[in-house]
């Protein structure tokens, strides 16, 4: 299982993550992407990594259960 999170200080509000996984991501009140509560583990690793790589500002982090980040490069 992997978890995703958004580094909001890095988010540019482009919304690619929302387009790719609307069941996992949404815009908050400041129009920044965030993970919908309870949905941080809803993606399989390959999908989570693909979505994170598609983020123009690399504001999405994919983590293993132990909290270590999965490299995107």
CHARMM internal coordinates of N, CA and C (Angstrom, degrees):
IC EDIT
DIST 1 N 1 CA 1.4455
DIST 1 CA 1 C 1.5280
ANGL 1 N 1 CA 1 C 109.40
DIST 1 C 2 N 1.3083
ANGL 1 CA 1 C 2 N 115.91
DIHE 1 N 1 CA 1 C 2 N 141.30
DIST 2 N 2 CA 1.4626
ANGL 1 C 2 N 2 CA 121.86
DIHE 1 CA 1 C 2 N 2 CA 175.33
DIST 2 CA 2 C 1.5248
ANGL 2 N 2 CA 2 C 108.59
DIHE 1 C 2 N 2 CA 2 C -122.89
DIST 2 C 3 N 1.3021
ANGL 2 CA 2 C 3 N 114.36
DIHE 2 N 2 CA 2 C 3 N 159.94
DIST 3 N 3 CA 1.4636
ANGL 2 C 3 N 3 CA 120.67
DIHE 2 CA 2 C 3 N 3 CA 176.81
DIST 3 CA 3 C 1.5256
ANGL 3 N 3 CA 3 C 107.83
DIHE 2 C 3 N 3 CA 3 C -125.56
DIST 3 C 4 N 1.3251
ANGL 3 CA 3 C 4 N 115.40
DIHE 3 N 3 CA 3 C 4 N 150.24
DIST 4 N 4 CA 1.4581
ANGL 3 C 4 N 4 CA 120.66
DIHE 3 CA 3 C 4 N 4 CA 176.70
DIST 4 CA 4 C 1.5222
ANGL 4 N 4 CA 4 C 108.86
DIHE 3 C 4 N 4 CA 4 C -117.87
DIST 4 C 5 N 1.3165
ANGL 4 CA 4 C 5 N 114.03
DIHE 4 N 4 CA 4 C 5 N 151.06
DIST 5 N 5 CA 1.4621
ANGL 4 C 5 N 5 CA 119.68
DIHE 4 CA 4 C 5 N 5 CA 173.31
DIST 5 CA 5 C 1.5213
ANGL 5 N 5 CA 5 C 108.14
DIHE 4 C 5 N 5 CA 5 C -148.19
DIST 5 C 6 N 1.3154
ANGL 5 CA 5 C 6 N 115.60
DIHE 5 N 5 CA 5 C 6 N 157.58
DIST 6 N 6 CA 1.4584
ANGL 5 C 6 N 6 CA 121.98
DIHE 5 CA 5 C 6 N 6 CA -179.23
DIST 6 CA 6 C 1.5250
ANGL 6 N 6 CA 6 C 108.70
DIHE 5 C 6 N 6 CA 6 C -109.53
DIST 6 C 7 N 1.3184
ANGL 6 CA 6 C 7 N 115.59
DIHE 6 N 6 CA 6 C 7 N 131.08
DIST 7 N 7 CA 1.4631
ANGL 6 C 7 N 7 CA 121.18
DIHE 6 CA 6 C 7 N 7 CA 172.12
DIST 7 CA 7 C 1.5266
ANGL 7 N 7 CA 7 C 105.48
DIHE 6 C 7 N 7 CA 7 C -87.81
DIST 7 C 8 N 1.3120
ANGL 7 CA 7 C 8 N 116.42
DIHE 7 N 7 CA 7 C 8 N 96.96
DIST 8 N 8 CA 1.4603
ANGL 7 C 8 N 8 CA 119.99
DIHE 7 CA 7 C 8 N 8 CA -171.27
DIST 8 CA 8 C 1.5237
ANGL 8 N 8 CA 8 C 113.50
DIHE 7 C 8 N 8 CA 8 C -64.41
DIST 8 C 9 N 1.3245
ANGL 8 CA 8 C 9 N 118.26
DIHE 8 N 8 CA 8 C 9 N -27.78
DIST 9 N 9 CA 1.4691
ANGL 8 C 9 N 9 CA 120.14
DIHE 8 CA 8 C 9 N 9 CA 176.60
DIST 9 CA 9 C 1.5262
ANGL 9 N 9 CA 9 C 111.53
DIHE 8 C 9 N 9 CA 9 C -65.02
DIST 9 C 10 N 1.3241
ANGL 9 CA 9 C 10 N 116.97
DIHE 9 N 9 CA 9 C 10 N -19.54
DIST 10 N 10 CA 1.4648
ANGL 9 C 10 N 10 CA 121.88
DIHE 9 CA 9 C 10 N 10 CA -179.73
DIST 10 CA 10 C 1.5325
ANGL 10 N 10 CA 10 C 112.61
DIHE 9 C 10 N 10 CA 10 C -99.83
DIST 10 C 11 N 1.3259
ANGL 10 CA 10 C 11 N 117.36
DIHE 10 N 10 CA 10 C 11 N -14.15
DIST 11 N 11 CA 1.4696
ANGL 10 C 11 N 11 CA 121.67
DIHE 10 CA 10 C 11 N 11 CA -175.28
DIST 11 CA 11 C 1.5266
ANGL 11 N 11 CA 11 C 110.89
DIHE 10 C 11 N 11 CA 11 C -68.81
DIST 11 C 12 N 1.3534
ANGL 11 CA 11 C 12 N 115.93
DIHE 11 N 11 CA 11 C 12 N 135.97
DIST 12 N 12 CA 1.4593
ANGL 11 C 12 N 12 CA 122.28
DIHE 11 CA 11 C 12 N 12 CA 178.39
DIST 12 CA 12 C 1.5256
ANGL 12 N 12 CA 12 C 111.65
DIHE 11 C 12 N 12 CA 12 C -108.15
DIST 12 C 13 N 1.3283
ANGL 12 CA 12 C 13 N 118.01
DIHE 12 N 12 CA 12 C 13 N 7.79
DIST 13 N 13 CA 1.4688
ANGL 12 C 13 N 13 CA 123.69
DIHE 12 CA 12 C 13 N 13 CA 176.08
DIST 13 CA 13 C 1.5220
ANGL 13 N 13 CA 13 C 113.72
DIHE 12 C 13 N 13 CA 13 C 62.12
DIST 13 C 14 N 1.3086
ANGL 13 CA 13 C 14 N 117.52
DIHE 13 N 13 CA 13 C 14 N 31.80
DIST 14 N 14 CA 1.4617
ANGL 13 C 14 N 14 CA 120.79
DIHE 13 CA 13 C 14 N 14 CA 178.91
DIST 14 CA 14 C 1.5226
ANGL 14 N 14 CA 14 C 110.69
DIHE 13 C 14 N 14 CA 14 C -75.50
DIST 14 C 15 N 1.3155
ANGL 14 CA 14 C 15 N 117.65
DIHE 14 N 14 CA 14 C 15 N -37.54
DIST 15 N 15 CA 1.4562
ANGL 14 C 15 N 15 CA 121.20
DIHE 14 CA 14 C 15 N 15 CA 173.58
DIST 15 CA 15 C 1.5100
ANGL 15 N 15 CA 15 C 116.77
DIHE 14 C 15 N 15 CA 15 C 90.79
DIST 15 C 16 N 1.3093
ANGL 15 CA 15 C 16 N 117.99
DIHE 15 N 15 CA 15 C 16 N 13.29
DIST 16 N 16 CA 1.4731
ANGL 15 C 16 N 16 CA 118.72
DIHE 15 CA 15 C 16 N 16 CA 177.32
DIST 16 CA 16 C 1.5203
ANGL 16 N 16 CA 16 C 111.25
DIHE 15 C 16 N 16 CA 16 C -60.20
DIST 16 C 17 N 1.3347
ANGL 16 CA 16 C 17 N 116.74
DIHE 16 N 16 CA 16 C 17 N -37.81
DIST 17 N 17 CA 1.4653
ANGL 16 C 17 N 17 CA 119.85
DIHE 16 CA 16 C 17 N 17 CA 179.86
DIST 17 CA 17 C 1.5245
ANGL 17 N 17 CA 17 C 110.64
DIHE 16 C 17 N 17 CA 17 C -64.13
DIST 17 C 18 N 1.3237
ANGL 17 CA 17 C 18 N 117.30
DIHE 17 N 17 CA 17 C 18 N -38.03
DIST 18 N 18 CA 1.4598
ANGL 17 C 18 N 18 CA 120.79
DIHE 17 CA 17 C 18 N 18 CA 178.22
DIST 18 CA 18 C 1.5227
ANGL 18 N 18 CA 18 C 110.73
DIHE 17 C 18 N 18 CA 18 C -65.77
DIST 18 C 19 N 1.3189
ANGL 18 CA 18 C 19 N 116.56
DIHE 18 N 18 CA 18 C 19 N -39.44
DIST 19 N 19 CA 1.4657
ANGL 18 C 19 N 19 CA 120.13
DIHE 18 CA 18 C 19 N 19 CA 178.86
DIST 19 CA 19 C 1.5235
ANGL 19 N 19 CA 19 C 111.07
DIHE 18 C 19 N 19 CA 19 C -66.85
DIST 19 C 20 N 1.3339
ANGL 19 CA 19 C 20 N 116.61
DIHE 19 N 19 CA 19 C 20 N -37.68
DIST 20 N 20 CA 1.4673
ANGL 19 C 20 N 20 CA 121.10
DIHE 19 CA 19 C 20 N 20 CA -177.88
DIST 20 CA 20 C 1.5209
ANGL 20 N 20 CA 20 C 113.31
DIHE 19 C 20 N 20 CA 20 C -79.05
DIST 20 C 21 N 1.3231
ANGL 20 CA 20 C 21 N 117.69
DIHE 20 N 20 CA 20 C 21 N -31.56
DIST 21 N 21 CA 1.4750
ANGL 20 C 21 N 21 CA 120.92
DIHE 20 CA 20 C 21 N 21 CA -176.26
DIST 21 CA 21 C 1.5311
ANGL 21 N 21 CA 21 C 110.31
DIHE 20 C 21 N 21 CA 21 C -147.19
DIST 21 C 22 N 1.3284
ANGL 21 CA 21 C 22 N 117.17
DIHE 21 N 21 CA 21 C 22 N 70.88
DIST 22 N 22 CA 1.4682
ANGL 21 C 22 N 22 CA 119.91
DIHE 21 CA 21 C 22 N 22 CA -177.68
DIST 22 CA 22 C 1.5260
ANGL 22 N 22 CA 22 C 113.60
DIHE 21 C 22 N 22 CA 22 C -65.49
DIST 22 C 23 N 1.3175
ANGL 22 CA 22 C 23 N 116.89
DIHE 22 N 22 CA 22 C 23 N -15.45
DIST 23 N 23 CA 1.4650
ANGL 22 C 23 N 23 CA 120.36
DIHE 22 CA 22 C 23 N 23 CA 176.56
DIST 23 CA 23 C 1.5290
ANGL 23 N 23 CA 23 C 112.06
DIHE 22 C 23 N 23 CA 23 C -82.96
DIST 23 C 24 N 1.3413
ANGL 23 CA 23 C 24 N 116.91
DIHE 23 N 23 CA 23 C 24 N -7.52
DIST 24 N 24 CA 1.4698
ANGL 23 C 24 N 24 CA 121.33
DIHE 23 CA 23 C 24 N 24 CA -177.14
DIST 24 CA 24 C 1.5299
ANGL 24 N 24 CA 24 C 111.85
DIHE 23 C 24 N 24 CA 24 C -116.48
DIST 24 C 25 N 1.3255
ANGL 24 CA 24 C 25 N 117.45
DIHE 24 N 24 CA 24 C 25 N -37.24
DIST 25 N 25 CA 1.4615
ANGL 24 C 25 N 25 CA 121.58
DIHE 24 CA 24 C 25 N 25 CA -175.57
DIST 25 CA 25 C 1.5236
ANGL 25 N 25 CA 25 C 111.12
DIHE 24 C 25 N 25 CA 25 C -114.71
DIST 25 C 26 N 1.3350
ANGL 25 CA 25 C 26 N 115.19
DIHE 25 N 25 CA 25 C 26 N 153.24
DIST 26 N 26 CA 1.4640
ANGL 25 C 26 N 26 CA 122.64
DIHE 25 CA 25 C 26 N 26 CA 174.45
DIST 26 CA 26 C 1.5233
ANGL 26 N 26 CA 26 C 107.49
DIHE 25 C 26 N 26 CA 26 C -153.12
DIST 26 C 27 N 1.3399
ANGL 26 CA 26 C 27 N 115.97
DIHE 26 N 26 CA 26 C 27 N 168.47
DIST 27 N 27 CA 1.4586
ANGL 26 C 27 N 27 CA 120.47
DIHE 26 CA 26 C 27 N 27 CA 172.67
DIST 27 CA 27 C 1.5221
ANGL 27 N 27 CA 27 C 108.81
DIHE 26 C 27 N 27 CA 27 C -89.37
DIST 27 C 28 N 1.3298
ANGL 27 CA 27 C 28 N 116.10
DIHE 27 N 27 CA 27 C 28 N 139.56
DIST 28 N 28 CA 1.4627
ANGL 27 C 28 N 28 CA 120.20
DIHE 27 CA 27 C 28 N 28 CA 175.63
DIST 28 CA 28 C 1.5315
ANGL 28 N 28 CA 28 C 109.07
DIHE 27 C 28 N 28 CA 28 C -86.61
DIST 28 C 29 N 1.3145
ANGL 28 CA 28 C 29 N 117.09
DIHE 28 N 28 CA 28 C 29 N -172.27
DIST 29 N 29 CA 1.4690
ANGL 28 C 29 N 29 CA 121.53
DIHE 28 CA 28 C 29 N 29 CA -177.91
DIST 29 CA 29 C 1.5236
ANGL 29 N 29 CA 29 C 113.17
DIHE 28 C 29 N 29 CA 29 C -64.07
DIST 29 C 30 N 1.3263
ANGL 29 CA 29 C 30 N 117.23
DIHE 29 N 29 CA 29 C 30 N -20.16
DIST 30 N 30 CA 1.4631
ANGL 29 C 30 N 30 CA 121.81
DIHE 29 CA 29 C 30 N 30 CA 178.03
DIST 30 CA 30 C 1.5224
ANGL 30 N 30 CA 30 C 112.18
DIHE 29 C 30 N 30 CA 30 C -96.68
DIST 30 C 31 N 1.3422
ANGL 30 CA 30 C 31 N 115.99
DIHE 30 N 30 CA 30 C 31 N 10.24
DIST 31 N 31 CA 1.4668
ANGL 30 C 31 N 31 CA 122.51
DIHE 30 CA 30 C 31 N 31 CA -179.32
DIST 31 CA 31 C 1.5235
ANGL 31 N 31 CA 31 C 112.66
DIHE 30 C 31 N 31 CA 31 C 64.86
DIST 31 C 32 N 1.3200
ANGL 31 CA 31 C 32 N 117.01
DIHE 31 N 31 CA 31 C 32 N 28.67
DIST 32 N 32 CA 1.4583
ANGL 31 C 32 N 32 CA 122.12
DIHE 31 CA 31 C 32 N 32 CA 173.71
DIST 32 CA 32 C 1.5204
ANGL 32 N 32 CA 32 C 108.21
DIHE 31 C 32 N 32 CA 32 C -104.51
DIST 32 C 33 N 1.3118
ANGL 32 CA 32 C 33 N 116.03
DIHE 32 N 32 CA 32 C 33 N 146.54
DIST 33 N 33 CA 1.4616
ANGL 32 C 33 N 33 CA 119.88
DIHE 32 CA 32 C 33 N 33 CA 178.33
DIST 33 CA 33 C 1.5156
ANGL 33 N 33 CA 33 C 110.21
DIHE 32 C 33 N 33 CA 33 C -66.66
DIST 33 C 34 N 1.3212
ANGL 33 CA 33 C 34 N 114.82
DIHE 33 N 33 CA 33 C 34 N 143.88
DIST 34 N 34 CA 1.4559
ANGL 33 C 34 N 34 CA 121.46
DIHE 33 CA 33 C 34 N 34 CA 173.70
DIST 34 CA 34 C 1.5192
ANGL 34 N 34 CA 34 C 108.02
DIHE 33 C 34 N 34 CA 34 C -146.65
DIST 34 C 35 N 1.3142
ANGL 34 CA 34 C 35 N 115.59
DIHE 34 N 34 CA 34 C 35 N 160.45
DIST 35 N 35 CA 1.4554
ANGL 34 C 35 N 35 CA 120.97
DIHE 34 CA 34 C 35 N 35 CA 176.07
DIST 35 CA 35 C 1.5232
ANGL 35 N 35 CA 35 C 107.41
DIHE 34 C 35 N 35 CA 35 C -84.65
DIST 35 C 36 N 1.3170
ANGL 35 CA 35 C 36 N 115.78
DIHE 35 N 35 CA 35 C 36 N 132.56
DIST 36 N 36 CA 1.4597
ANGL 35 C 36 N 36 CA 120.61
DIHE 35 CA 35 C 36 N 36 CA 177.19
DIST 36 CA 36 C 1.5279
ANGL 36 N 36 CA 36 C 107.93
DIHE 35 C 36 N 36 CA 36 C -63.46
DIST 36 C 37 N 1.3314
ANGL 36 CA 36 C 37 N 118.16
DIHE 36 N 36 CA 36 C 37 N 130.29
DIST 37 N 37 CA 1.4718
ANGL 36 C 37 N 37 CA 120.18
DIHE 36 CA 36 C 37 N 37 CA -179.08
DIST 37 CA 37 C 1.5322
ANGL 37 N 37 CA 37 C 111.98
DIHE 36 C 37 N 37 CA 37 C -50.50
DIST 37 C 38 N 1.3271
ANGL 37 CA 37 C 38 N 114.24
DIHE 37 N 37 CA 37 C 38 N 131.44
DIST 38 N 38 CA 1.4568
ANGL 37 C 38 N 38 CA 120.98
DIHE 37 CA 37 C 38 N 38 CA 179.32
DIST 38 CA 38 C 1.5160
ANGL 38 N 38 CA 38 C 114.85
DIHE 37 C 38 N 38 CA 38 C 85.42
DIST 38 C 39 N 1.3360
ANGL 38 CA 38 C 39 N 117.34
DIHE 38 N 38 CA 38 C 39 N -3.58
DIST 39 N 39 CA 1.4644
ANGL 38 C 39 N 39 CA 120.87
DIHE 38 CA 38 C 39 N 39 CA -177.62
DIST 39 CA 39 C 1.5232
ANGL 39 N 39 CA 39 C 113.29
DIHE 38 C 39 N 39 CA 39 C -107.87
DIST 39 C 40 N 1.3200
ANGL 39 CA 39 C 40 N 117.81
DIHE 39 N 39 CA 39 C 40 N 6.78
DIST 40 N 40 CA 1.4649
ANGL 39 C 40 N 40 CA 120.36
DIHE 39 CA 39 C 40 N 40 CA -175.40
DIST 40 CA 40 C 1.5233
ANGL 40 N 40 CA 40 C 113.28
DIHE 39 C 40 N 40 CA 40 C -64.61
DIST 40 C 41 N 1.3224
ANGL 40 CA 40 C 41 N 118.60
DIHE 40 N 40 CA 40 C 41 N -20.83
DIST 41 N 41 CA 1.4614
ANGL 40 C 41 N 41 CA 121.64
DIHE 40 CA 40 C 41 N 41 CA 179.07
DIST 41 CA 41 C 1.5121
ANGL 41 N 41 CA 41 C 113.68
DIHE 40 C 41 N 41 CA 41 C -109.53
DIST 41 C 42 N 1.3300
ANGL 41 CA 41 C 42 N 117.18
DIHE 41 N 41 CA 41 C 42 N 19.31
DIST 42 N 42 CA 1.4632
ANGL 41 C 42 N 42 CA 121.07
DIHE 41 CA 41 C 42 N 42 CA -173.28
DIST 42 CA 42 C 1.5287
ANGL 42 N 42 CA 42 C 114.69
DIHE 41 C 42 N 42 CA 42 C -82.88
DIST 42 C 43 N 1.3143
ANGL 42 CA 42 C 43 N 118.39
DIHE 42 N 42 CA 42 C 43 N -8.51
DIST 43 N 43 CA 1.4635
ANGL 42 C 43 N 43 CA 121.24
DIHE 42 CA 42 C 43 N 43 CA -177.17
DIST 43 CA 43 C 1.5219
ANGL 43 N 43 CA 43 C 110.82
DIHE 42 C 43 N 43 CA 43 C -106.07
DIST 43 C 44 N 1.3278
ANGL 43 CA 43 C 44 N 115.78
DIHE 43 N 43 CA 43 C 44 N 146.25
DIST 44 N 44 CA 1.4649
ANGL 43 C 44 N 44 CA 118.54
DIHE 43 CA 43 C 44 N 44 CA 172.08
DIST 44 CA 44 C 1.5323
ANGL 44 N 44 CA 44 C 107.79
DIHE 43 C 44 N 44 CA 44 C -76.24
DIST 44 C 45 N 1.3166
ANGL 44 CA 44 C 45 N 116.56
DIHE 44 N 44 CA 44 C 45 N 164.30
DIST 45 N 45 CA 1.4626
ANGL 44 C 45 N 45 CA 120.86
DIHE 44 CA 44 C 45 N 45 CA -173.63
DIST 45 CA 45 C 1.5247
ANGL 45 N 45 CA 45 C 112.68
DIHE 44 C 45 N 45 CA 45 C -59.00
DIST 45 C 46 N 1.3120
ANGL 45 CA 45 C 46 N 117.93
DIHE 45 N 45 CA 45 C 46 N -45.80
DIST 46 N 46 CA 1.4658
ANGL 45 C 46 N 46 CA 120.48
DIHE 45 CA 45 C 46 N 46 CA -177.29
DIST 46 CA 46 C 1.5274
ANGL 46 N 46 CA 46 C 111.15
DIHE 45 C 46 N 46 CA 46 C -61.88
DIST 46 C 47 N 1.3168
ANGL 46 CA 46 C 47 N 117.34
DIHE 46 N 46 CA 46 C 47 N -43.13
DIST 47 N 47 CA 1.4656
ANGL 46 C 47 N 47 CA 121.24
DIHE 46 CA 46 C 47 N 47 CA 179.68
DIST 47 CA 47 C 1.5210
ANGL 47 N 47 CA 47 C 110.74
DIHE 46 C 47 N 47 CA 47 C -67.14
DIST 47 C 48 N 1.3231
ANGL 47 CA 47 C 48 N 117.12
DIHE 47 N 47 CA 47 C 48 N -44.00
DIST 48 N 48 CA 1.4640
ANGL 47 C 48 N 48 CA 121.02
DIHE 47 CA 47 C 48 N 48 CA 179.99
DIST 48 CA 48 C 1.5261
ANGL 48 N 48 CA 48 C 110.93
DIHE 47 C 48 N 48 CA 48 C -60.93
DIST 48 C 49 N 1.3138
ANGL 48 CA 48 C 49 N 117.05
DIHE 48 N 48 CA 48 C 49 N -44.09
DIST 49 N 49 CA 1.4654
ANGL 48 C 49 N 49 CA 121.02
DIHE 48 CA 48 C 49 N 49 CA 179.60
DIST 49 CA 49 C 1.5300
ANGL 49 N 49 CA 49 C 110.41
DIHE 48 C 49 N 49 CA 49 C -65.53
DIST 49 C 50 N 1.3228
ANGL 49 CA 49 C 50 N 117.70
DIHE 49 N 49 CA 49 C 50 N -41.90
DIST 50 N 50 CA 1.4734
ANGL 49 C 50 N 50 CA 120.76
DIHE 49 CA 49 C 50 N 50 CA 178.58
DIST 50 CA 50 C 1.5281
ANGL 50 N 50 CA 50 C 110.82
DIHE 49 C 50 N 50 CA 50 C -60.36
DIST 50 C 51 N 1.3284
ANGL 50 CA 50 C 51 N 116.65
DIHE 50 N 50 CA 50 C 51 N -45.80
DIST 51 N 51 CA 1.4606
ANGL 50 C 51 N 51 CA 120.46
DIHE 50 CA 50 C 51 N 51 CA -179.89
DIST 51 CA 51 C 1.5274
ANGL 51 N 51 CA 51 C 110.41
DIHE 50 C 51 N 51 CA 51 C -64.40
DIST 51 C 52 N 1.3182
ANGL 51 CA 51 C 52 N 117.38
DIHE 51 N 51 CA 51 C 52 N -42.60
DIST 52 N 52 CA 1.4658
ANGL 51 C 52 N 52 CA 120.79
DIHE 51 CA 51 C 52 N 52 CA 178.92
DIST 52 CA 52 C 1.5273
ANGL 52 N 52 CA 52 C 111.02
DIHE 51 C 52 N 52 CA 52 C -62.98
DIST 52 C 53 N 1.3176
ANGL 52 CA 52 C 53 N 117.00
DIHE 52 N 52 CA 52 C 53 N -40.02
DIST 53 N 53 CA 1.4741
ANGL 52 C 53 N 53 CA 120.50
DIHE 52 CA 52 C 53 N 53 CA 178.36
DIST 53 CA 53 C 1.5234
ANGL 53 N 53 CA 53 C 111.47
DIHE 52 C 53 N 53 CA 53 C -66.72
DIST 53 C 54 N 1.3348
ANGL 53 CA 53 C 54 N 117.08
DIHE 53 N 53 CA 53 C 54 N -30.06
DIST 54 N 54 CA 1.4637
ANGL 53 C 54 N 54 CA 121.01
DIHE 53 CA 53 C 54 N 54 CA -179.69
DIST 54 CA 54 C 1.5215
ANGL 54 N 54 CA 54 C 113.02
DIHE 53 C 54 N 54 CA 54 C -76.60
DIST 54 C 55 N 1.3159
ANGL 54 CA 54 C 55 N 117.47
DIHE 54 N 54 CA 54 C 55 N -13.35
DIST 55 N 55 CA 1.4673
ANGL 54 C 55 N 55 CA 120.54
DIHE 54 CA 54 C 55 N 55 CA 178.91
DIST 55 CA 55 C 1.5306
ANGL 55 N 55 CA 55 C 108.50
DIHE 54 C 55 N 55 CA 55 C -71.10
DIST 55 C 56 N 1.3345
ANGL 55 CA 55 C 56 N 118.14
DIHE 55 N 55 CA 55 C 56 N 119.04
DIST 56 N 56 CA 1.4616
ANGL 55 C 56 N 56 CA 120.42
DIHE 55 CA 55 C 56 N 56 CA -176.00
DIST 56 CA 56 C 1.5270
ANGL 56 N 56 CA 56 C 114.15
DIHE 55 C 56 N 56 CA 56 C -59.72
DIST 56 C 57 N 1.3137
ANGL 56 CA 56 C 57 N 117.36
DIHE 56 N 56 CA 56 C 57 N -27.40
DIST 57 N 57 CA 1.4588
ANGL 56 C 57 N 57 CA 120.10
DIHE 56 CA 56 C 57 N 57 CA -177.54
DIST 57 CA 57 C 1.5209
ANGL 57 N 57 CA 57 C 112.88
DIHE 56 C 57 N 57 CA 57 C -108.27
DIST 57 C 58 N 1.3459
ANGL 57 CA 57 C 58 N 115.70
DIHE 57 N 57 CA 57 C 58 N 8.93
DIST 58 N 58 CA 1.4757
ANGL 57 C 58 N 58 CA 121.82
DIHE 57 CA 57 C 58 N 58 CA -179.84
DIST 58 CA 58 C 1.5335
ANGL 58 N 58 CA 58 C 110.98
DIHE 57 C 58 N 58 CA 58 C 52.48
DIST 58 C 59 N 1.3267
ANGL 58 CA 58 C 59 N 115.96
DIHE 58 N 58 CA 58 C 59 N 45.10
DIST 59 N 59 CA 1.4637
ANGL 58 C 59 N 59 CA 121.49
DIHE 58 CA 58 C 59 N 59 CA -178.47
DIST 59 CA 59 C 1.5255
ANGL 59 N 59 CA 59 C 112.68
DIHE 58 C 59 N 59 CA 59 C -88.74
DIST 59 C 60 N 1.3238
ANGL 59 CA 59 C 60 N 117.73
DIHE 59 N 59 CA 59 C 60 N 0.42
DIST 60 N 60 CA 1.4630
ANGL 59 C 60 N 60 CA 121.54
DIHE 59 CA 59 C 60 N 60 CA 179.77
DIST 60 CA 60 C 1.5184
ANGL 60 N 60 CA 60 C 108.73
DIHE 59 C 60 N 60 CA 60 C -108.13
DIST 60 C 61 N 1.3162
ANGL 60 CA 60 C 61 N 115.07
DIHE 60 N 60 CA 60 C 61 N 129.82
DIST 61 N 61 CA 1.4584
ANGL 60 C 61 N 61 CA 122.16
DIHE 60 CA 60 C 61 N 61 CA 179.24
DIST 61 CA 61 C 1.5220
ANGL 61 N 61 CA 61 C 107.84
DIHE 60 C 61 N 61 CA 61 C -111.23
DIST 61 C 62 N 1.3274
ANGL 61 CA 61 C 62 N 115.97
DIHE 61 N 61 CA 61 C 62 N 135.61
DIST 62 N 62 CA 1.4649
ANGL 61 C 62 N 62 CA 122.15
DIHE 61 CA 61 C 62 N 62 CA 175.59
DIST 62 CA 62 C 1.5212
ANGL 62 N 62 CA 62 C 106.62
DIHE 61 C 62 N 62 CA 62 C -110.75
DIST 62 C 63 N 1.3242
ANGL 62 CA 62 C 63 N 115.55
DIHE 62 N 62 CA 62 C 63 N 126.10
DIST 63 N 63 CA 1.4664
ANGL 62 C 63 N 63 CA 120.23
DIHE 62 CA 62 C 63 N 63 CA -175.98
DIST 63 CA 63 C 1.5200
ANGL 63 N 63 CA 63 C 111.52
DIHE 62 C 63 N 63 CA 63 C -123.75
DIST 63 C 64 N 1.3175
ANGL 63 CA 63 C 64 N 114.73
DIHE 63 N 63 CA 63 C 64 N 147.36
DIST 64 N 64 CA 1.4669
ANGL 63 C 64 N 64 CA 121.21
DIHE 63 CA 63 C 64 N 64 CA 172.15
DIST 64 CA 64 C 1.5269
ANGL 64 N 64 CA 64 C 108.67
DIHE 63 C 64 N 64 CA 64 C -75.37
DIST 64 C 65 N 1.3174
ANGL 64 CA 64 C 65 N 116.44
DIHE 64 N 64 CA 64 C 65 N 170.75
DIST 65 N 65 CA 1.4650
ANGL 64 C 65 N 65 CA 120.74
DIHE 64 CA 64 C 65 N 65 CA 179.29
DIST 65 CA 65 C 1.5184
ANGL 65 N 65 CA 65 C 112.69
DIHE 64 C 65 N 65 CA 65 C -57.83
DIST 65 C 66 N 1.3375
ANGL 65 CA 65 C 66 N 117.10
DIHE 65 N 65 CA 65 C 66 N -30.32
DIST 66 N 66 CA 1.4658
ANGL 65 C 66 N 66 CA 119.84
DIHE 65 CA 65 C 66 N 66 CA -179.30
DIST 66 CA 66 C 1.5290
ANGL 66 N 66 CA 66 C 112.73
DIHE 65 C 66 N 66 CA 66 C -80.95
DIST 66 C 67 N 1.3418
ANGL 66 CA 66 C 67 N 116.99
DIHE 66 N 66 CA 66 C 67 N 0.70
DIST 67 N 67 CA 1.4539
ANGL 66 C 67 N 67 CA 121.80
DIHE 66 CA 66 C 67 N 67 CA 178.05
DIST 67 CA 67 C 1.5107
ANGL 67 N 67 CA 67 C 115.08
DIHE 66 C 67 N 67 CA 67 C 91.85
DIST 67 C 68 N 1.3310
ANGL 67 CA 67 C 68 N 117.82
DIHE 67 N 67 CA 67 C 68 N -4.97
DIST 68 N 68 CA 1.4631
ANGL 67 C 68 N 68 CA 119.85
DIHE 67 CA 67 C 68 N 68 CA 179.09
DIST 68 CA 68 C 1.5264
ANGL 68 N 68 CA 68 C 109.79
DIHE 67 C 68 N 68 CA 68 C -77.26
DIST 68 C 69 N 1.3125
ANGL 68 CA 68 C 69 N 115.33
DIHE 68 N 68 CA 68 C 69 N 140.80
DIST 69 N 69 CA 1.4622
ANGL 68 C 69 N 69 CA 121.22
DIHE 68 CA 68 C 69 N 69 CA -178.25
DIST 69 CA 69 C 1.5226
ANGL 69 N 69 CA 69 C 110.81
DIHE 68 C 69 N 69 CA 69 C -75.86
DIST 69 C 70 N 1.3189
ANGL 69 CA 69 C 70 N 115.48
DIHE 69 N 69 CA 69 C 70 N 141.57
DIST 70 N 70 CA 1.4584
ANGL 69 C 70 N 70 CA 121.45
DIHE 69 CA 69 C 70 N 70 CA 174.48
DIST 70 CA 70 C 1.5261
ANGL 70 N 70 CA 70 C 107.18
DIHE 69 C 70 N 70 CA 70 C -88.30
DIST 70 C 71 N 1.3290
ANGL 70 CA 70 C 71 N 118.27
DIHE 70 N 70 CA 70 C 71 N 123.81
DIST 71 N 71 CA 1.4671
ANGL 70 C 71 N 71 CA 120.88
DIHE 70 CA 70 C 71 N 71 CA -179.56
DIST 71 CA 71 C 1.5305
ANGL 71 N 71 CA 71 C 110.93
DIHE 70 C 71 N 71 CA 71 C -60.74
DIST 71 C 72 N 1.3199
ANGL 71 CA 71 C 72 N 115.70
DIHE 71 N 71 CA 71 C 72 N 140.53
DIST 72 N 72 CA 1.4630
ANGL 71 C 72 N 72 CA 120.69
DIHE 71 CA 71 C 72 N 72 CA -179.39
DIST 72 CA 72 C 1.5158
ANGL 72 N 72 CA 72 C 112.30
DIHE 71 C 72 N 72 CA 72 C -100.09
DIST 72 C 73 N 1.3175
ANGL 72 CA 72 C 73 N 117.92
DIHE 72 N 72 CA 72 C 73 N -10.36
DIST 73 N 73 CA 1.4714
ANGL 72 C 73 N 73 CA 120.38
DIHE 72 CA 72 C 73 N 73 CA -178.81
DIST 73 CA 73 C 1.5011
ANGL 73 N 73 CA 73 C 111.37
DIHE 72 C 73 N 73 CA 73 C -95.04
END
COOR INIT
IC SEED 1 N 1 CA 1 C
IC BUILD
